Amino acid sequence: MKIIILGAGQVGSSVAERLVSEANDITVVDIDGAKLKHLQDHLDLRTVQGNASYPSVLKAAGAEDADMLLAVTQVDEINMVACKLAATLFNIPTKIARIRAGDYFSYPQIFAAENFAVDFTISPEQVLTDYIGKLIEFPEALQVLDFAAGKVRLVAVRAYHGGPLVGHELQNLRKNMPQVDTRVAAIFRRDRPIIPEGQTVIEAGDEIFFIAARDNSRSVMRELRRLDKPVKRVMIAGGGNIGTRLAKALEGQYEVKLIDHNKKNSERLAQELDNTLVLIGDATDEELLIAENVEDMDVFCALTNDDETNIMSALLAKRKGARKVIALINRSSYVDLVQSGQIDIAISPAQATIGSLLTHVRRGDIAVVHSLRRGAAEALEMIAHGDRKTSKVVGRRIEEIDLPKGTTIGAVVRKEEVLIAHHDTTIESNDHVILFVVDKRMVAKVEKLFQVGLGFF
């Protein structure tokens, strides 16, 4: 697939890196030559320097025969104009725009074909806000992801010493919960994937990914580890786009404090937010954190634009007694390093949001893509089509399907019914199939597996 990516920032660079590794023809456009040189030195792709909303620049990038345009610059207006030009001048089939300002979403008609011609919009800030919100709702989890419009959840938890299943075989999970159906999709032990079987013994420190119907997710968590007390108090460091959105989302349910170093911005936030205490100060100021009772905080979220500030404030909050700390880390090289220490969860914005882009890039009928474990694994919601003659999955029991190595089917959603996958579950046409792929290199084979033969048409 020939794809043009507008913007060589965190999102654009991460998407480019992922798509290049999947044998796509990628061209990246940015006004910053240094960013483009860095990409070209590390990845096999083309670059074009210039303003992404200029027709001549789009033409130089190969817009005349491109399959897809990903407009992910920092400026909403550039992204929208580029999509309009891509439709009007170059007839690019698929156009995706990154939109940061929430005001545009109040008038969705502006994205219509006759206006700015944006086929799909993504808002990384909103994706991150929702992502962090679920981690606060489920403080025991490392990751909480929804499929099939929220009917199915994939949850990652770390097994701890003293947990009910630690030291026991996985098959005990069903014995302990005869009324709850669930499926452990994968286990990562010391960063290496283990395909779970009934005889697999859970060890302390294992990272366990399980799939369950939405209403059963807490019951399964209870079997895998001790449940934490519900969150009541949240402190947010950083009053930028993400910090503000998160405070707005949380202030109706929790006691929220927000720290921002900018006086003008803090005054504006105090007017915007209804039930959030806005504080002016430095999130790495130990005296300020102590004065604001950081030791009583259930969750501390470091969401400034500076990685070092996020790391230092999260470490300080943890040392002073905050129960759980979450840090936003832009540099991917920092994420693994930081999360293995005192910081409970380190989030890479690019990795958290890349799934919403991959959903549109993947081949086949795909409803949802989630990138897992800093991009090493993926979870997909694929829609099965065809019949037994034209499809390799429809009309077959799961045990009959030749799944690529390291791939498991976790659940099947049939209309409103959630079926946790077992060896004898049969896939039907139009089923939404939730798959876990521990090695992203196998994703292309999964896509091919779900393709429909020509006889179907």
NORLIN-V248815 format. One record per pair of residues at least 24 apart in sequence whose ideal C-beta (glycine too) atoms are under 7 Angstrom apart, sorted by the first residue. I is the first residue (numbers start at 1). J is the second residue. Records with the same first field share a line. If there is no record, write none. Layout:
BEGIN
I = J ; J
END
This chain:
BEGIN
1 = 67 ; 68
2 = 62 ; 65 ; 66 ; 67
3 = 66 ; 67 ; 68 ; 70
4 = 29 ; 61 ; 62 ; 63 ; 66 ; 69
5 = 70 ; 72
6 = 52 ; 70 ; 71 ; 72 ; 73 ; 79 ; 82
7 = 52 ; 72 ; 73 ; 74
8 = 32 ; 35 ; 36 ; 39
9 = 74
10 = 330 ; 349 ; 350
11 = 72 ; 98 ; 124 ; 350 ; 353
12 = 72
13 = 39
14 = 350 ; 351 ; 354
15 = 70 ; 72 ; 354 ; 357
16 = 43 ; 45
17 = 43
18 = 354 ; 375
19 = 361
20 = 44 ; 45
22 = 444
27 = 61 ; 62
29 = 57 ; 61
52 = 78 ; 82
53 = 78 ; 81 ; 82
55 = 85 ; 89
58 = 82 ; 85 ; 86 ; 90
63 = 90 ; 92
64 = 90
66 = 92
67 = 93 ; 94
68 = 92 ; 94 ; 361
69 = 95 ; 96
70 = 96 ; 357
71 = 96 ; 97 ; 98
72 = 98
76 = 100 ; 101 ; 104
80 = 116 ; 118
83 = 116 ; 117 ; 118
84 = 116 ; 117
87 = 117
94 = 119 ; 360
95 = 119
96 = 120 ; 122 ; 357 ; 360
97 = 121
98 = 122 ; 124
99 = 123
100 = 125 ; 241
120 = 360
122 = 353 ; 356 ; 357
124 = 349 ; 353
125 = 241 ; 242 ; 245
126 = 245
127 = 352 ; 353 ; 356
128 = 242 ; 349 ; 352 ; 353
129 = 242 ; 245 ; 246 ; 249
131 = 352
132 = 246 ; 301 ; 326
133 = 246 ; 249 ; 250
135 = 326 ; 345
136 = 231 ; 234 ; 250 ; 299
139 = 228 ; 231 ; 298 ; 299 ; 324
140 = 221 ; 225 ; 227 ; 228
142 = 207 ; 345
143 = 372
145 = 370 ; 379
147 = 368 ; 381 ; 434
148 = 381 ; 413 ; 432
150 = 214
151 = 213 ; 214 ; 413 ; 418
152 = 211 ; 213 ; 214 ; 411 ; 413 ; 418 ; 434
153 = 212 ; 214 ; 217
154 = 185 ; 209 ; 211 ; 379
155 = 210 ; 217 ; 221
156 = 207 ; 208 ; 209
157 = 208 ; 221 ; 224 ; 225
158 = 205 ; 207
159 = 202 ; 203 ; 204 ; 205 ; 206 ; 208 ; 224 ; 225
160 = 204 ; 225 ; 226
161 = 204
162 = 226
163 = 224 ; 225 ; 226
164 = 223
165 = 202 ; 223 ; 224
166 = 202 ; 203 ; 204
167 = 201
168 = 201 ; 202
169 = 198 ; 199 ; 200 ; 201
170 = 196 ; 198 ; 200 ; 202
171 = 198 ; 199
173 = 223
176 = 223
177 = 219 ; 223
180 = 216 ; 219 ; 220
181 = 420
182 = 210 ; 211 ; 212 ; 216 ; 220 ; 420
183 = 210 ; 211 ; 410 ; 411 ; 420 ; 421
184 = 208 ; 210
185 = 209 ; 210 ; 211 ; 408 ; 410 ; 436
186 = 408 ; 436 ; 438
188 = 373
193 = 406 ; 438
195 = 406 ; 408
209 = 436
211 = 410 ; 411 ; 420 ; 434
213 = 418
231 = 298 ; 299
232 = 298
233 = 296 ; 297 ; 298
234 = 297 ; 298 ; 299 ; 301
235 = 294 ; 297 ; 300
236 = 301 ; 303
237 = 283 ; 301 ; 302 ; 303 ; 304 ; 313
238 = 302 ; 303 ; 304
239 = 265 ; 266 ; 269
240 = 303 ; 304 ; 305
242 = 303 ; 328
243 = 303
244 = 269
246 = 301 ; 303
247 = 273 ; 276
248 = 273
251 = 275 ; 276
257 = 292
259 = 283
283 = 309 ; 313
284 = 309 ; 312 ; 313 ; 316
286 = 316
289 = 316 ; 317 ; 320
290 = 320
294 = 320 ; 321 ; 322
295 = 320 ; 321 ; 322
297 = 322 ; 323
298 = 323 ; 324
299 = 323 ; 324 ; 326
300 = 325
301 = 326
302 = 326 ; 327 ; 328
303 = 328
307 = 331 ; 334
311 = 338
314 = 343
315 = 342 ; 343
318 = 342 ; 343
332 = 374
335 = 374
336 = 374
348 = 374
351 = 375
362 = 447
363 = 447
364 = 447 ; 450 ; 451
367 = 432
375 = 440
376 = 440
377 = 437 ; 438 ; 440
378 = 437 ; 440 ; 443
379 = 434 ; 435 ; 436
380 = 435 ; 437 ; 446
381 = 432 ; 434
382 = 433 ; 435 ; 450
383 = 430 ; 432
384 = 427 ; 429 ; 430 ; 431 ; 433 ; 450
385 = 429 ; 452 ; 456
386 = 429 ; 452 ; 453 ; 456
387 = 429
389 = 455
390 = 452 ; 453 ; 455 ; 456
391 = 452
392 = 449
393 = 427 ; 449 ; 450
394 = 427 ; 428 ; 429
395 = 426
396 = 426 ; 427
397 = 423 ; 424 ; 425 ; 426
398 = 423 ; 425
399 = 423 ; 424
404 = 442 ; 445 ; 446
405 = 442
406 = 437 ; 438 ; 439 ; 442
407 = 435 ; 437 ; 442 ; 446
408 = 435 ; 436
409 = 433 ; 435
410 = 434 ; 435 ; 436
END
